[in-house]
Amino acid sequence: MKKGSDYFGENVFDDRVMKAVLSAKVYASLKHTIDEGQSLDPGVADAVALAMKDWAVSKGATHFTHWFQPLTGITAEKHDGFITPSPDGGVIMEFSGKELIKGEPDASSFPSGGLRATFEARGYTAWDPTSYAFIKGKTLCIPTAFCSYGGHALDKKTPLLRSMEALNKQALRVLRLFGNTTAKYVRSSVGPEQEYFLISKEMYDKRPDLRFTGRTLFGAKPPKGQEMDDHYFGAIKPKVAEFMEDLNDELWKLGIMAKTEHNEVAPAQHELAPIYTTTNVATDHNQLTMEIMQKTAAKHGLVCLLHEKPFAGVNGSGKHNNWSIATSEGQNLLSPGETPYENAQFLLFLCAVIKAVDDYQDLLRISVATAGNDHRLGANEAPPAVISMFLGDELNAVLEAIETDTPYKGAEKTQMKLGVDVLPKFNRDTTDRNRTSPFAFTGNKFEFRMLGSSNSIACANIMLNAAVAESLKVYADRLEGADDFETALHDMIKKTIKDHKRIIFNGNGYDDAWIKEATEVRGLLNFRTTADCMPHLLDKKNVDMLTSHKVFTVDELRSRRDIMLENYCKTVTIEANTMVDMANTQIAPAVSDFTSHVASCAQTKKALDPSINCEYEIKLAGKLSALTDRIASGVSGLQDALISLHGAKDIIAESELVRDNILPKMCELRLACDEAETLTAKGYWPFPSYGDILFSVK
């Protein structure tokens, strides 16, 4: 039996392969481009393309594709064969440097937010040499950026690479001030934990709401949900274990370092966590992970649900974005060391993150905003929609000592005493963890917990990289001109702590009292929905920052605001139309049929014994009849709300109508239908129940 280490990365044109198949000169030139961000030597492209093609063909590949990430939130690919006609009537396998570097997919049907007219079809894909090519099926996939004929970024990779370059530039300026002249670059790295649900394909096929929208739009609470917390970290069921084993095999072949797997809190919910890697590569890997999860599930008669809230009343799924920054020499710039109080460089980078999160709360909230994630944030399972930071007891004490100019006593090491001699003794961490915090420090990294499970991690990391780059730029500008570096450094750290300590909160983020304190006392932002936050993308401070670091142009920002709001409106509209269809054609008829059955039973009983009052049947039929009327009224109200969207003057007005009219009407209709489900005999109800779905996988 092959070990994971034997086949890890076998379908990736990675550094090991390049070193083996490229000449020393070509390999050195390409590594120079990858490691230091230098321009690609055009002469290298042909040699790389030839080696890449030969390697791919040797593994059975027949086609290649420029694999890119348009603004749909998923990946895209157009396959071209390696075959080229030969003079003798046969074919030869060819792949040129030109084909490697540039592709021309039809860009007309991808979201552009007004950057181009629909009839303008030309777009370009450009090879990203910093992310390894890989084989999927029989196709060589080449990670690429995607832009319009006019040069506007139409994807998520291009702004991400720009943000990484902005962070690199400003971080190197700061490192030079501390005397580090050898670091060649600074990069952010990410380990995105991925939550998901697994349900049976049979159940999925019987639920139109799951098939059309990815979440259940109706469903009464089952007798048992997650109340006992018995699923969390519990023994993994055999069918799920088989899925996880196959998933790991597929991911490892693609060089994706899937490390941890376990059951999550909700029934049928699970999590996968990878080892950290460079943010650009981690983003590519996470997109592949979601795709392969769904394909692997299908092989096992399962469906992998990546919606943020597929089931009401049980935990939804997030994606925890563990973010850090490190130098080319491997130094983690967010590692406090043994004495964080004396580690001025660490404190300055820590303060840069604190300042960034406080100054650009809105951008971080915007980066995770989707219709699906709106159902999850603040629902006593995920962080609230209010951004705050958790630093822990030791770092809080350090910052307080600096702010007040008082001595820092240092954190004492406490040995854990478990009361059983045979158990090992170990030192307790200097602080607990806080799972309710949107942005928590966890030792040498920050865990941004607000991302939804289906989100591309690119958006959050673009904003995070850019915001921290801006903080570092402010610091570098001041320190480079300081007469006394040590004094200026101390004063700046102290000022940052004083100016931005409102963003630091170590308590319970689920507590209503915190939300009140955050908004009314501290002045923090609380954007509960996508419609609330997305227009703020174009606030002057955000535009100025993102354009100054060349992460976005103004036109690109405007397009993204419109695309995200349009996605929000389309998503909810599809859900509303699905509800209308299900209620009209399946739920109302089922309730009506059961009502008729109950009434018929009452008549039969009365005929057999006129003295029987049929109290049960009469009451039940009355409740069901009233619910049928409520359902009809709810459908009518929702349809009227949908019609009102046609009068919206622009996408912002439309999103506000969705938030204020459509979503409340959907809730009203659901309440009536869910109550009807609890009163309708199971044989009459047209869909599998929550209990059927959540406990269907053995």
PyMOL commands that set and color helices and strands:
alter all, ss='L'
color gray80, all
select helices_A, chain A and resi 4-7+15-21+24-36+42-58+97-101+157-177+201-205+208-213+238-253+279-299+340-342+344-359+361-367+371-374+393-404+457-480+485-503+512-521+530-538+540-548+554-608+615-647+651-679+690-694
alter helices_A, ss='H'
color red, helices_A
select strands_A, chain A and resi 63-67+79-81+83-85+91-93+102-103+123-127+134-136+139-148+186-200+258-263+269-274+277-278+302-305+319-327+389-390+439-441+446-448
alter strands_A, ss='S'
color yellow, strands_A
deselect
rebuild
show_as cartoon
